[in-house]
Amino acid sequence: MILFFYLDAAVCRHLTLVGPAHPWTGAKFSSAWGTRVILDTTVVQPDLVAEISADTSIDRGGVYRHPIRYVRLRLDASVEGVPRLGGGPAAVAG
């Protein structure tokens, strides 16, 4: 799963940039489907766990939207300890 967040300095100091050989280096991402607005992105190693709040809603056009809100960085949890999507009801305690 790929998530994009606008992060504050408290989170950024824990991030590790990827090396130039990473397959997403130089990739461009847009802010929404069908838009030409390109996001200014920095690719980082997926070695941190963030707690998020997610919801499902349907907009006026009948399109499903999945708003996500960053809650906190989980320095007490490891990436290996987080169950894969569809991997069962287990959750990281906290």
C-alpha positions in Angstrom: 0.0 0.0 0.0 1.3 3.4 -0.9 0.4 6.3 1.3 1.3 10.0 0.9 1.3 12.3 3.9 2.4 15.8 4.5 4.7 15.2 7.4 5.9 17.5 10.1 9.5 17.8 11.3 9.0 15.4 14.2 8.3 12.6 11.7 10.8 13.6 9.1 13.8 13.3 11.3 13.1 9.5 11.6 12.9 8.9 7.8 15.7 7.4 5.7 16.1 8.4 2.1 16.4 5.7 -0.5 19.5 5.3 -2.6 19.7 6.3 -6.3 19.2 2.7 -7.4 15.7 2.5 -5.9 13.1 1.7 -8.7 10.9 4.7 -7.7 13.7 7.3 -7.9 12.6 9.9 -10.4 9.0 8.7 -10.5 6.3 11.3 -10.7 3.1 11.1 -8.7 -0.1 13.2 -9.3 -2.3 14.5 -6.5 -5.5 12.8 -7.9 -6.7 10.6 -10.7 -6.9 12.5 -13.9 -5.0 15.6 -12.7 -1.9 16.9 -14.2 -0.7 18.4 -10.9 2.6 16.7 -10.0 3.4 16.3 -6.3 6.8 17.2 -5.0 7.8 13.8 -3.5 10.7 12.3 -1.6 11.1 8.5 -1.6 12.0 7.0 1.8 12.7 3.6 3.1 9.5 1.8 4.3 11.0 1.0 7.8 8.6 3.0 10.1 5.1 2.3 11.3 2.6 5.1 11.3 -0.9 4.9 12.9 -3.6 6.3 10.7 -7.4 6.8 10.9 -9.2 5.8 7.8 -12.8 6.0 6.7 -14.9 5.2 3.6 -17.2 7.7 2.1 -19.1 8.2 -1.1 -19.0 11.7 -2.7 -21.9 13.3 -4.5 -20.9 11.7 -7.8 -21.2 8.2 -6.2 -17.4 7.7 -6.2 -15.9 6.0 -3.2 -13.3 8.0 -1.3 -11.0 6.8 1.4 -9.9 9.7 3.6 -6.9 9.0 5.7 -5.6 11.0 8.6 -2.1 10.6 10.1 -2.4 10.0 13.9 1.1 9.3 15.2 4.4 7.6 14.5 4.7 4.2 16.2 8.3 4.0 17.3 7.3 1.1 19.6 6.2 -1.1 16.6 8.3 -2.7 13.9 7.3 -3.1 10.2 7.7 -6.8 10.6 5.1 -6.8 13.4 2.4 -5.2 11.4 0.0 -7.7 9.8 -0.2 -7.6 6.0 -3.5 -6.3 4.5 -5.9 -9.2 4.6 -3.6 -11.1 6.9 -6.1 -11.5 9.7 -7.5 -9.7 12.7 -4.2 -9.2 14.5 -3.3 -5.6 15.3 -0.3 -3.8 16.8 -1.2 -3.0 20.5 -1.1 0.5 21.7 
